Every structure is written in C-alpha cells, then in structure tokens.
Amino acid sequence: MIADHIKMVEDKIVAACKDSGRNVEDVTLIAVSKTKPVPALQEAYDYGCRDFGENKVQELVDKFDKLPKDIRWHMIGHLQRNKVKYIVDKAYLIHSVDSFRLAQEISKEAAKKEITVSILIEVNVANEESKFGVRCEDVQQIIEDISELPNLRIRGLMTIAPYVENAEENRQYFEKLRQIYVDIKSKNIDNVYMEVLSMGMTGDYEVAVSEGATYVRVGTGIFGERVYAG
C-alpha cells in the first residue's frame, strides 16, 4: 500500500514538472516518516525511497540505528539547541535553522566532530504566529551572518506554508520564497550555495513543484494519517 502511495505521489510530481517545464530529476521526494513505525519506513525504503524526514531528534536517532545506512535523514522539525549534538553527524540536511544562535550551536558541534553540516534557513513566508522561521525581510542578513560560521554549508531555504483547503492559495508563498532564493543566489555570498528550495507538503506539493521546489516533504500522502502515542 505504501508503495502504491509513493508511486501516486511520484506520478503527480512528474505531471507537475511536465506542466511547468521542469526536469523531474530536479525534484526529490522526502518521505515524512514522523510517528511512523520502522516497518513502514522499511516498506518505503524497499520501494526505493532514500530520503526520510523526521520532526523529533529522538525519533531520528532511534530510526537511524535501525534502518539502512544509505538513508538520507532530513531534520525538518523545530530544533532546540540542546539537542543539536545528537544529530549533527546523522542528519544529511537540517531544514529548520531559524536563528543565528541555533546555527552557532550546529557550527560548534560540527567542529567538535570535524564535519561540515548542510543546513537550510527556515523562512516564515506567511508570517504565521504559530510557526517558526525567519521573516522574509531578515533572510539575507541572517544568511550573511551564518555564512561566516565554520563547519556549516548553507544550501538553500525552507518554508512550511499555511494549512489550506485549496493548494492554489499557497502559490503566493512559494513564489515569494523562490524570489528570495533567486535574489540571494544572485549575490554569490561566500559559503552560500542556494541549490535547495524545500517547500510543499501533502496538500500542496504539486503547486510547490510548479513554483520551483527541489524538495517536497510528503507524509500523509505516503503513510496515511499520523498516529500519535496516547
């Protein structure tokens, strides 16, 4: 069943790429596996998924030890500074860097382990009170500041768009983030690579793809509704 769901999502990504004149190779599907059991992830892995997204540090660490080592783990949830040390050497990409202080902590822990950590800057494009992320007008400054920290590589931007019934309502936010991305890329800031645009989830990933997303994060569309431990 999970394999069927992934195939359906992939087909929709292909169609969205075709409609917008993009290469499907430029879009990577992240299976958002938060709260999902290891056998469900294994099923997705067996189908061919290699990119998995987790919201909680503990869950990422637990699954890291139980699943194949060629999985690329994406930390997509809010990251507290005191948890950084547990995942700097496990996360392929940290999507949710939303402050200079968090970046400092990642840099410090990465230096201890003598590694370079890839990060995205999380942008709160819609200015939602309930969401983390840097405001649009502050993105360039925080990128310039973080770019000077050692053992970090800024690879792009990420946003979590509002929950909407009609995916088209989020096009404005994806378009805005892409414009910020293009503007920053054109400035050629040292140690800033601007190659990743992580946007779009189960309800709106097709619109995100048409607006330039390079990573889409799909959970419910692959694994079904979330299960919470009660």
C-alpha positions as CSV (number, residue, x, y, z in Angstrom):
1,M,0.0,0.0,0.0
2,I,2.8,2.4,0.9
3,A,4.5,1.6,-2.4
4,D,1.3,2.4,-4.3
5,H,1.0,5.8,-2.5
6,I,4.6,6.7,-3.3
7,K,4.0,5.8,-7.0
8,M,0.9,8.0,-7.0
9,V,2.9,10.9,-5.5
10,E,5.8,10.4,-7.9
11,D,3.3,10.4,-10.9
12,K,1.9,13.7,-9.7
13,I,5.4,15.2,-9.3
14,V,6.2,14.1,-12.9
15,A,2.9,15.7,-14.2
16,A,3.7,19.0,-12.3
17,C,7.2,19.1,-13.7
18,K,5.9,18.4,-17.2
19,D,3.3,21.2,-16.9
20,S,5.9,23.7,-15.6
21,G,8.7,22.7,-18.0
22,R,10.9,21.3,-15.3
23,N,13.1,18.2,-15.2
24,V,11.8,15.6,-12.8
25,E,15.4,14.8,-11.8
26,D,15.5,18.3,-10.1
27,V,12.8,17.3,-7.6
28,T,13.4,15.0,-4.6
29,L,10.6,13.4,-2.6
30,I,11.2,13.3,1.1
31,A,9.0,10.7,2.8
32,V,8.0,12.4,6.1
33,S,8.1,9.5,8.5
34,K,7.4,11.2,11.9
35,T,5.5,9.0,14.3
36,K,5.6,6.1,11.8
37,P,6.9,2.7,12.8
38,V,10.2,1.3,11.4
39,P,8.4,-1.4,9.2
40,A,6.5,1.3,7.4
41,L,9.8,3.1,6.7
42,Q,11.3,-0.1,5.6
43,E,8.5,-0.6,3.1
44,A,9.1,2.8,1.6
45,Y,12.8,2.1,1.5
46,D,12.2,-1.2,-0.3
47,Y,10.2,0.7,-2.9
48,G,13.2,3.0,-3.5
49,C,12.8,5.9,-1.1
50,R,16.2,7.1,0.3
51,D,15.2,10.5,1.8
52,F,13.2,10.5,5.0
53,G,12.1,13.5,7.1
54,E,11.7,13.5,10.9
55,N,10.4,16.2,13.2
56,K,11.9,15.0,16.5
57,V,15.5,14.4,17.3
58,Q,14.9,11.3,19.4
59,E,12.9,9.7,16.7
60,L,15.5,10.4,14.1
61,V,18.3,8.9,16.3
62,D,16.2,5.8,17.1
63,K,15.4,5.1,13.4
64,F,18.9,6.0,12.3
65,D,20.2,3.0,14.2
66,K,17.5,0.6,13.0
67,L,17.4,1.3,9.2
68,P,19.9,1.0,6.3
69,K,22.8,3.4,6.4
70,D,22.4,4.8,2.9
71,I,19.2,6.7,4.0
72,R,19.5,10.5,3.9
73,W,17.8,11.8,7.1
74,H,16.3,15.2,6.9
75,M,15.6,17.1,10.2
76,I,12.5,19.1,9.3
77,G,11.1,19.9,12.7
78,H,11.9,22.7,15.1
79,L,15.4,22.0,16.5
80,Q,16.3,23.0,20.1
81,R,19.9,24.0,20.7
82,N,20.4,21.4,23.4
83,K,19.5,18.6,21.0
84,V,21.9,19.6,18.2
85,K,24.7,17.4,19.4
86,Y,22.7,14.2,18.9
87,I,22.0,14.7,15.2
88,V,24.8,16.8,13.6
89,D,26.5,13.7,12.4
90,K,23.3,11.9,11.5
91,A,21.2,14.4,9.5
92,Y,22.0,14.7,5.8
93,L,20.3,18.1,5.9
94,I,18.9,20.3,8.7
95,H,15.9,22.2,7.1
96,S,14.8,24.1,10.2
97,V,17.6,26.6,11.1
98,D,15.6,29.7,12.2
99,S,18.1,31.7,14.2
100,F,21.8,32.7,14.4
101,R,22.1,31.1,17.8
102,L,20.9,27.7,16.5
103,A,23.4,28.0,13.6
104,Q,26.2,28.8,16.1
105,E,25.4,25.7,18.1
106,I,25.3,23.5,15.0
107,S,28.7,25.0,13.9
108,K,30.2,24.3,17.4
109,E,29.1,20.7,17.5
110,A,30.1,20.1,13.9
111,A,33.6,21.5,14.6
112,K,33.9,19.0,17.6
113,K,33.1,16.1,15.2
114,E,35.3,17.6,12.4
115,I,32.4,17.6,9.9
116,T,30.6,20.1,7.7
117,V,26.8,20.2,8.2
118,S,24.4,21.2,5.5
119,I,21.6,23.5,6.5
120,L,18.6,25.3,5.2
121,I,17.3,28.6,6.5
122,E,13.6,28.2,7.5
123,V,11.6,31.2,6.4
124,N,8.1,32.1,7.8
125,V,6.9,33.4,4.5
126,A,3.2,33.9,5.6
127,N,4.2,35.5,8.9
128,E,2.1,33.0,10.9
129,E,2.3,33.5,14.6
130,S,2.2,29.7,15.2
131,K,5.2,28.9,13.0
132,F,8.9,29.2,13.5
133,G,11.1,30.7,10.8
134,V,12.9,33.9,9.8
135,R,10.9,36.8,8.4
136,C,11.3,37.5,4.7
137,E,12.9,40.9,5.3
138,D,15.5,39.3,7.6
139,V,16.6,36.4,5.4
140,Q,19.5,38.0,3.7
141,Q,21.1,39.4,6.8
142,I,20.9,36.1,8.7
143,I,22.3,34.3,5.8
144,E,25.3,36.7,5.6
145,D,25.8,36.3,9.4
146,I,25.6,32.5,9.3
147,S,27.8,32.2,6.2
148,E,30.8,33.2,8.3
149,L,30.4,30.4,10.8
150,P,32.8,27.4,10.3
151,N,31.7,23.8,9.6
152,L,28.4,24.9,8.0
153,R,27.2,24.9,4.5
154,I,24.0,26.9,3.7
155,R,22.4,25.1,0.9
156,G,19.1,26.9,0.5
157,L,15.7,27.8,2.0
158,M,12.7,26.0,3.5
159,T,9.2,27.0,4.4
160,I,6.1,25.5,5.9
161,A,3.2,27.1,4.1
162,P,-0.2,27.6,5.8
163,Y,-2.7,24.8,6.0
164,V,-5.3,25.5,3.3
165,E,-8.1,23.6,1.7
166,N,-7.2,24.9,-1.8
167,A,-3.5,24.4,-2.6
168,E,-3.5,27.3,-5.0
169,E,-3.8,29.7,-2.0
170,N,-0.2,28.8,-1.2
171,R,1.2,29.6,-4.6
172,Q,1.9,33.2,-3.5
173,Y,4.1,32.0,-0.7
174,F,6.0,29.5,-2.8
175,E,6.5,32.2,-5.4
176,K,7.7,34.7,-2.8
177,L,10.2,32.2,-1.3
178,R,11.5,31.4,-4.8
179,Q,12.1,35.1,-5.5
180,I,14.1,35.4,-2.2
181,Y,16.0,32.3,-3.2
182,V,16.9,33.7,-6.6
183,D,17.8,37.1,-5.2
184,I,20.2,35.6,-2.7
185,K,21.7,33.2,-5.2
186,S,22.5,36.2,-7.5
187,K,24.6,37.8,-4.7
188,N,27.1,35.0,-4.7
189,I,27.7,35.1,-0.9
190,D,30.7,33.0,0.2
191,N,29.8,29.6,1.6
192,V,26.1,30.0,0.4
193,Y,25.2,27.5,-2.3
194,M,21.5,28.2,-2.9
195,E,20.7,24.9,-4.6
196,V,17.8,23.7,-2.4
197,L,14.3,25.0,-2.1
198,S,12.4,22.8,0.3
199,M,8.7,23.6,0.1
200,G,5.4,21.8,-0.4
201,M,3.7,19.1,1.7
202,T,1.0,16.5,1.1
203,G,-1.7,19.1,0.4
204,D,0.2,21.4,-1.9
205,Y,3.4,19.8,-3.2
206,E,2.2,19.9,-6.9
207,V,1.9,23.7,-6.7
208,A,5.2,23.9,-4.9
209,V,6.9,21.9,-7.7
210,S,5.4,24.2,-10.3
211,E,7.0,27.1,-8.4
212,G,10.4,25.6,-8.2
213,A,10.6,23.3,-5.2
214,T,13.6,21.0,-5.3
215,Y,12.5,19.0,-2.2
216,V,8.9,18.2,-1.3
217,R,8.0,16.8,2.1
218,V,5.1,14.3,1.9
219,G,3.9,12.4,4.9
220,T,0.2,11.7,4.9
221,G,0.2,11.2,1.2
222,I,2.6,8.3,1.6
223,F,2.0,6.8,5.1
224,G,-1.6,7.8,5.7
225,E,-2.8,9.8,8.7
226,R,-0.4,10.3,11.6
227,V,-0.6,8.0,14.6
228,Y,0.1,9.6,17.9
229,A,1.1,7.7,21.0
230,G,-1.6,8.4,23.6
